[in-house]
């Protein structure tokens, strides 16, 4: 459950958009199956994952409307958060504990939402990349939940599996460095690692020509399910409001 200093930020973001009503979903067709590997489920029980499939995108620079939301979120986070408080936010604290349980130092490998909030509090703001990347980044900063964003046409196979890292397994990150997966949770498609709550792979990254994307939201063990689903539904609303995209499918999986 979101509590303490994170709650006002989360509530205010929902308040700003409370008049945006979710359009009729119609028939959703899920092209990808999202799974949690039994080994990871045993080591980290009660994980919650969410998936949104979005089509019809016209990616490019962030719009003025989205940039206004980014600026408001950054200003509020800087006003309400101290650097040492970030690690105590529910979603981030949950992932730090989970990383420790897997054998990874969470001060060395921070989940992406923690890194974003640290940037904001230090005065560096949020990176400007593209419309859809900026959208998921500001959502992640507001919710505290790490998220992976993938070009649907770069993913291999029809299944995304969240599992434990393996000895000798590595992937090239968005920063262009190789990260070993051992001791970390990792998302895999048919070709291997494509991301994690820490960072995504450059192999499946979105780009200026992305027309279809898949967003995977990583909830730590024992994170409040209702709160998680509210955050995911807000993200779906934002895709509809700030982009040309249509949310064509969504899925929730619990270990």
C-alpha positions in Angstrom: 0.0 0.0 0.0 1.3 3.5 -0.8 1.7 5.4 2.4 3.6 8.2 3.9 5.3 10.7 1.6 4.4 8.8 -1.6 0.7 8.9 -1.0 0.2 12.7 -1.7 2.1 12.5 -5.0 0.2 9.4 -6.1 -3.2 10.8 -5.1 -2.5 14.2 -6.7 -1.5 12.6 -10.1 -4.8 10.6 -10.0 -6.7 13.8 -9.0 -5.3 15.7 -12.0 -6.7 13.1 -14.3 -9.8 12.0 -12.5 -12.0 13.4 -15.3 -10.3 11.2 -17.9 -12.6 8.2 -18.2 -11.3 5.0 -19.5 -12.8 4.3 -22.9 -14.6 1.1 -23.6 -12.0 -1.7 -23.8 -14.0 -3.8 -26.2 -12.5 -7.1 -27.0 -8.8 -7.2 -25.9 -6.5 -9.6 -27.7 -3.4 -10.5 -25.8 -0.6 -11.5 -28.2 1.9 -12.2 -25.4 1.6 -14.4 -22.4 3.2 -13.1 -19.2 4.6 -15.8 -16.8 6.6 -15.9 -13.6 9.1 -18.8 -13.4 8.4 -21.2 -10.6 11.9 -20.9 -9.2 11.6 -17.1 -8.8 8.1 -17.5 -7.5 9.4 -19.7 -4.8 12.2 -17.3 -3.9 10.1 -14.2 -4.1 6.5 -15.2 -3.4 3.6 -12.8 -4.0 5.2 -10.8 -6.8 2.7 -8.9 -9.0 3.3 -8.2 -12.6 1.2 -6.1 -15.0 1.3 -5.9 -18.8 -0.1 -3.4 -21.2 -0.1 -3.9 -24.9 -0.4 -0.6 -26.9 -0.8 -0.3 -30.7 -1.3 2.6 -33.1 1.5 4.7 -31.7 3.1 7.7 -33.3 6.3 8.1 -31.3 8.4 11.3 -31.3 9.2 14.1 -28.9 7.1 14.6 -25.8 4.1 16.8 -26.3 3.6 20.1 -24.5 0.8 18.5 -22.4 3.0 15.6 -21.3 5.9 17.9 -20.6 3.6 20.0 -18.3 2.8 16.8 -16.4 6.5 15.9 -16.2 7.3 19.4 -14.9 4.6 19.3 -12.3 5.6 15.8 -11.1 9.3 16.8 -10.8 8.4 19.9 -8.9 6.2 18.1 -6.4 8.6 15.2 -5.9 11.5 17.7 -5.2 9.3 19.5 -2.7 8.0 16.4 -0.9 11.0 14.0 -0.9 14.4 13.9 0.7 17.1 11.7 -0.8 17.2 9.4 2.2 13.4 8.9 2.1 13.3 7.4 -1.4 14.5 4.0 -0.3 11.6 3.8 2.2 8.8 4.3 -0.3 6.8 1.1 -0.4 7.5 -0.1 -4.0 11.2 0.8 -3.7 11.7 -0.7 -0.3 10.0 -3.9 -1.4 12.3 -4.2 -4.4 15.4 -3.4 -2.3 14.5 -6.2 0.1 13.8 -8.6 -2.9 17.2 -7.8 -4.5 19.0 -8.5 -1.2 17.1 -11.9 -1.0 18.5 -12.8 -4.4 22.0 -11.8 -3.5 22.3 -8.4 -5.1 23.3 -5.2 -3.4 20.4 -2.7 -3.9 22.7 0.3 -3.4 24.8 -0.8 -6.4 21.9 -2.0 -8.6 18.9 0.2 -8.0 15.6 -0.5 -9.6 14.8 2.0 -12.3 12.1 3.9 -10.4 14.5 4.6 -7.5 17.1 5.9 -9.9 14.6 8.2 -11.5 13.5 9.7 -8.2 17.1 10.1 -7.1 17.7 12.1 -10.3 14.7 14.3 -9.5 15.6 15.0 -5.9 19.3 15.8 -6.9 18.0 18.4 -9.3 18.7 16.6 -12.6 15.0 16.1 -13.5 13.8 13.3 -15.8 15.7 12.4 -19.0 14.0 13.4 -22.2 14.0 10.6 -24.7 10.7 10.3 -26.6 7.0 10.6 -26.0 6.4 7.0 -24.8 9.6 6.8 -22.8 9.0 10.1 -21.1 5.4 9.0 -20.4 6.4 5.7 -18.6 9.3 7.5 -16.8 7.0 10.1 -15.2 4.5 7.4 -14.3 7.3 5.4 -12.7 8.5 8.3 -10.7 4.9 9.1 -9.5 4.1 5.5 -8.6 7.5 4.3 -7.4 7.1 1.2 -9.5 9.8 0.1 -12.0 8.6 -0.5 -15.5 10.0 -2.1 -18.6 9.1 -0.7 -22.1 9.6 -2.8 -25.2 9.1 -2.4 -28.9 6.6 -5.2 -29.6 8.1 -5.9 -33.0 11.5 -6.5 -31.5 10.3 -9.1 -29.0 10.8 -12.7 -30.0 8.2 -15.4 -29.4 4.9 -15.2 -27.7 5.8 -15.5 -24.0 7.6 -13.2 -21.6 8.9 -15.0 -18.5 10.1 -13.3 -15.3 12.7 -15.4 -13.7 15.9 -15.6 -11.8 19.3 -14.7 -13.4 21.7 -17.4 -14.4 25.4 -17.9 -14.2 27.2 -16.4 -17.2 24.0 -14.8 -18.6 24.4 -11.2 -19.7 22.6 -8.6 -21.8 23.4 -5.2 -23.2 21.6 -2.5 -21.3 20.1 0.8 -22.5 23.3 2.5 -21.3 25.3 0.3 -23.6 27.0 -1.7 -20.8 26.8 -5.5 -20.2 24.9 -6.5 -17.1 25.2 -10.0 -15.6 21.8 -11.4 -14.6 23.0 -13.7 -11.8 21.4 -12.6 -8.5 18.9 -10.4 -10.2 15.3 -10.9 -11.5 15.2 -10.8 -15.3 12.5 -10.7 -17.9 13.1 -13.0 -20.9 11.5 -13.3 -24.4 12.2 -16.1 -26.8 15.7 -14.8 -27.5 16.8 -14.3 -23.9 17.0 -11.4 -21.4 15.1 -8.3 -22.5 14.9 -6.4 -19.3 14.5 -6.3 -15.5 13.2 -4.0 -12.8 16.8 -2.5 -12.9 17.2 -1.7 -16.6 16.0 -2.9 -20.0 17.9 -4.4 -22.9 18.9 -2.3 -25.9 17.8 -5.2 -28.1 14.1 -4.7 -27.5 14.2 -0.9 -26.8 11.6 1.4 -28.3 12.7 4.0 -30.9 11.4 6.8 -33.0 9.6 4.4 -35.4 8.0 2.3 -32.7 4.3 1.7 -33.5 3.5 -1.0 -31.0 4.9 -1.4 -27.5 4.6 -3.6 -24.5 4.9 -2.2 -21.0 5.6 -4.6 -18.1 5.1 -3.3 -14.6 7.1 -4.9 -11.8 5.4 -5.1 -8.3 7.6 -6.3 -5.5 6.5 -9.1 -3.1 3.4 -8.3 -1.0 2.7 -5.0 -2.7 -0.9 -4.0 -2.3 -2.8 -5.5 -5.2 -5.6 -2.9 -5.4 -3.0 -0.1 -5.4 -1.0 -1.9 -8.1 -4.0 -2.2 -10.4 -5.0 1.4 -9.9 -1.5 2.5 -10.9 -1.6 0.3 -14.0 -5.0 1.6 -15.0 -3.7 5.1 -14.6 -0.9 4.3 -17.0 -3.4 2.9 -19.5 -5.4 6.2 -19.3 -2.2 8.2 -19.9 -1.4 6.2 -23.0 -4.8 7.0 -24.3 -4.7 10.6 -23.3 -1.1 11.6 -24.3 -0.5 9.3 -27.3 -2.3 8.1 -30.4 -2.0 4.5 -29.0 -4.8 2.1 -28.2 -4.4 -0.2 -25.2 -5.3 -3.5 -26.9 -4.6 -5.9 -24.0 -3.7 -6.0 -20.4 -2.8 -8.8 -18.0 -2.0 -9.3 -14.3 0.1 -12.2 -12.9 0.8 -13.0 -9.3 3.4 -15.5 -8.1 
